């Protein structure tokens, strides 16, 4: 499968593009469309082209994780929700999640109910994460 235009719209609706690095809610240096990594440091500035290019690379990484780790057939909505989830949380978080285990066991209702378990940062519910998880669950169930 491929990440759809609807999936991309989901990601873009939650990811502002900031061309100067900033610390996210957990204190992680971030730039562009939510990109993190060892190269992202205080004072880093990107062009819009760099941010757009990195978004494609980061989404491809999330797609590869879903393609590699999911062992059951998905609908487009399920696929898009899982890619956005991996993009936002990082592929390692999704790989070890109950959500992925339930998807692979075919329990899609149980998997859908797992999205809202990932709405915390620093031990607190974050309204933006909650909205994103609700949107991912809706996409998953579409």
WOGISUL-V469347 format. One record per residue. N is the residue number from 1. RES is the residue in one letter. SS is DSSP state (H for helix, E for strand, C for the rest). D_CENTER is the distance of its C-alpha to the mean C-alpha in Angstrom with 2 decimals. Layout:
BEGIN
N/RES/SS/D_CENTER
N/RES/SS/D_CENTER
END
This chain:
BEGIN
1/X/C/16.61
2/X/C/14.87
3/X/C/11.94
4/X/C/14.05
5/X/H/15.00
6/X/H/13.97
7/X/H/10.37
8/X/H/10.57
9/X/H/12.32
10/X/H/9.68
11/X/H/7.24
12/X/H/10.55
13/X/H/11.79
14/X/H/9.62
15/X/C/9.70
16/X/C/13.35
17/X/C/14.79
18/X/E/16.99
19/X/E/19.27
20/X/E/20.71
21/X/E/18.95
22/X/E/18.44
23/X/E/17.60
24/X/C/14.62
25/X/C/15.49
26/X/C/15.74
27/X/C/17.85
28/X/C/15.64
29/X/E/16.70
30/X/E/14.20
31/X/E/15.13
32/X/E/14.29
33/X/C/10.93
34/X/C/9.44
35/X/E/10.87
36/X/C/12.39
37/X/C/15.04
38/X/C/18.77
39/X/C/19.80
40/X/C/18.28
41/X/C/21.20
42/X/C/23.00
43/X/C/24.60
44/X/C/22.53
45/X/E/22.68
46/X/C/21.14
47/X/C/22.33
48/X/H/20.39
49/X/H/20.80
50/X/H/19.26
51/X/H/16.14
52/X/H/15.97
53/X/H/16.69
54/X/H/14.09
55/X/H/11.33
56/X/H/12.75
57/X/H/12.97
58/X/H/9.45
59/X/H/8.33
60/X/H/11.36
61/X/H/10.50
62/X/H/7.42
63/X/H/10.04
64/X/H/12.68
65/X/H/11.20
66/X/H/11.06
67/X/H/14.42
68/X/H/15.90
69/X/H/15.06
70/X/C/15.45
71/X/C/19.21
72/X/C/19.74
73/X/C/19.81
74/X/C/17.00
75/X/C/17.42
76/X/H/15.55
77/X/H/13.91
78/X/H/12.89
79/X/H/11.56
80/X/H/9.57
81/X/H/8.08
82/X/H/7.37
83/X/H/5.94
84/X/H/3.47
85/X/H/3.29
86/X/H/4.00
87/X/H/2.84
88/X/H/2.72
89/X/H/5.26
90/X/C/6.64
91/X/H/8.31
92/X/H/11.27
93/X/H/10.07
94/X/H/9.15
95/X/H/12.36
96/X/C/14.51
97/X/C/13.34
98/X/H/15.82
99/X/H/13.38
100/X/H/13.49
101/X/H/17.19
102/X/H/17.90
103/X/H/16.30
104/X/H/18.48
105/X/H/21.43
106/X/C/21.19
107/X/C/20.77
108/X/H/18.34
109/X/H/19.66
110/X/H/19.15
111/X/H/15.58
112/X/H/14.84
113/X/C/16.54
114/X/C/14.25
115/X/H/11.21
116/X/H/13.30
117/X/H/14.10
118/X/H/10.95
119/X/C/12.14
120/X/E/14.12
121/X/E/14.47
122/X/C/17.85
123/X/C/19.08
124/X/E/18.81
125/X/E/17.04
126/X/C/15.25
127/X/H/15.88
128/X/H/12.92
129/X/H/10.50
130/X/H/12.90
131/X/H/12.88
132/X/H/9.16
133/X/H/9.61
134/X/H/12.82
135/X/H/11.53
136/X/H/9.15
137/X/H/12.31
138/X/H/14.48
139/X/H/12.79
140/X/H/12.96
141/X/H/16.57
142/X/C/17.53
END
